[in-house]
Amino acid sequence: MKKVTSDTEKLLGKVIKLSDLVDYQEGSVVSREVINKKTGTVTIFAFDEGQGLSTHSAPFDAMVYIADGEAEIAIDGNPNRLNAGDMIIIPADHPHAVKALKRFKMLLIMIRSKE
């Protein structure tokens, strides 16, 4: 996965189209961290068709919002099909995987809290 470093200062107080923050790249998953604080992160991803993230888990709940395209997010082995405008909350410590059924962009919001 190719990571694009964000410059949060340039984004503060500006109206921006979410999907304009990261571009698709052939055969790749691209990410751009928009906010990174001790309390949580906001990251936007662009997945080319057929790309994905293998099964993994995170210690905190995470909300995924699909901004464009079509994805499958499997949680505990159960596949969920999401389209633009859909969201899902991935529970902490549950194995999950992401797959691009068509190229798609997603916003990932993770709050680093167990409460």
C-alpha positions as a printed Julia matrix, in Angstrom:
115×3 Matrix{Float64}:
   0.0     0.0     0.0
   1.36    3.38   -0.99
   0.95    6.05    1.69
   0.55    9.71    0.78
   1.6    12.03    3.59
  -1.04   14.57    4.51
  -0.58   18.22    5.27
  -3.48   18.82    7.65
  -2.62   22.49    8.04
  -3.45   23.12    4.36
  -6.89   21.55    4.83
  -8.01   23.42    7.95
 -11.04   25.66    7.46
 -11.42   24.81    3.76
 -14.31   23.19    1.9
 -12.94   20.13    0.12
 -14.56   17.26   -1.74
 -13.69   14.11    0.15
 -13.07   12.1    -3.0
 -10.6    14.72   -4.28
  -8.2    14.07   -1.39
  -6.77   10.91   -2.95
  -6.53    9.62   -6.53
  -6.87    6.09   -7.87
  -3.67    4.41   -9.02
  -3.7     1.33  -11.22
  -3.12   -1.88   -9.25
  -2.72   -0.03   -5.95
  -4.24    0.98   -2.66
  -3.46    4.62   -1.87
  -4.07    6.29    1.49
  -3.94    9.82    2.8
  -4.08   10.57    6.49
  -6.21   13.67    7.02
  -6.07   13.83   10.84
  -3.7    12.03   13.21
  -4.16   12.74   16.9
  -3.59   10.72   20.07
  -7.36   10.36   20.28
  -7.94    9.11   16.74
  -7.27    9.19   13.02
  -9.14   10.04    9.84
  -7.78    8.46    6.66
  -9.1     8.33    3.11
  -8.24    5.39    0.86
  -8.52    4.73   -2.88
  -8.57    1.05   -3.91
  -8.2     0.0    -7.52
 -10.55   -2.79   -8.61
  -9.46   -6.16   -7.23
  -7.19   -4.65   -4.59
  -7.75   -5.07   -0.86
  -6.46   -5.46    2.65
  -5.98   -8.95    4.05
  -7.65  -10.04    7.28
  -6.47   -8.04   10.27
  -7.86   -6.49   13.45
  -7.55   -3.2    15.32
  -7.84   -2.51   19.05
 -10.56    0.14   18.56
 -13.9     0.48   16.76
 -13.59    1.95   13.27
 -16.2     3.56   11.06
 -15.9     3.15    7.3
 -17.83    5.37    4.87
 -17.82    4.52    1.17
 -17.43    7.74   -0.82
 -17.28    6.18   -4.3
 -17.5     2.74   -5.91
 -18.24   -0.68   -4.46
 -16.49   -2.72   -1.75
 -16.79   -5.86    0.28
 -15.87   -5.63    3.95
 -15.87   -8.98    5.73
 -16.14   -8.91    9.53
 -15.58  -12.19   11.38
 -15.71  -13.88    7.96
 -19.15  -12.44    7.12
 -19.07  -10.43    3.87
 -20.85   -7.06    3.66
 -21.35   -5.38    0.28
 -21.13   -1.57    0.45
 -21.78    1.07   -2.21
 -21.22    4.82   -2.34
 -23.05    6.43    0.56
 -22.98    3.31    2.77
 -21.15    3.01    6.07
 -20.28    0.23    8.5
 -18.76    0.17   11.98
 -16.08   -2.47   12.48
 -15.96   -3.57   16.12
 -12.68   -3.5    18.02
 -10.63   -6.71   17.98
 -12.79   -8.36   15.28
 -10.92   -9.72   12.26
 -11.89   -7.95    9.06
 -10.78   -7.71    5.44
 -11.45   -5.23    2.63
 -11.83   -5.98   -1.08
 -12.57   -3.67   -4.02
 -15.4    -5.21   -6.06
 -15.07   -2.12   -8.24
 -12.58    0.64   -7.59
 -13.71    2.58   -4.55
 -12.79    5.29   -2.07
 -13.45    5.04    1.64
 -13.1     7.24    4.67
 -11.83    5.45    7.78
 -12.42    7.07   11.16
 -10.83    5.41   14.17
 -11.33    6.77   17.68
  -8.68    5.49   20.04
 -10.86    4.79   23.06
 -12.27    1.67   24.67
 -15.17    3.62   26.24
